[in-house]
Amino acid sequence: MQNGAPPRCALMSKPPKPQSEEPRSEPEIIPPDHAERGTERVRLYIAKPSPLGLILVALIIGFLSAAALVVLLGAFLFLLPLAVLVATGVIVAGLVRFYFRGP
């Protein structure tokens, strides 16, 4: 702040917008009857789901949940013997270290 210099954060900020400046363009609101030619209208109708559709969605969600559970249990059953092997190795290493330590 020497020689009347502005603070550093003031140099990084955007310059203030003058109040007298008006927007360059205003948004144009086009009524639905006067849409531009060449543009396609797409209407999307969403119907209420039927009981069969609800049953199918529930079955799909159930099958996906069961598949995820099988994958997680498979990973657990794969990693469980590894964890037992590591724990056994740590215990054996501790006992061997204690045995060879000597008096």
PyMOL commands that set and color helices and strands:
alter all, ss='L'
color gray80, all
select helices_A, chain A and resi 2-4+8-12+32-34+51-101
alter helices_A, ss='H'
color red, helices_A
deselect
rebuild
show_as cartoon
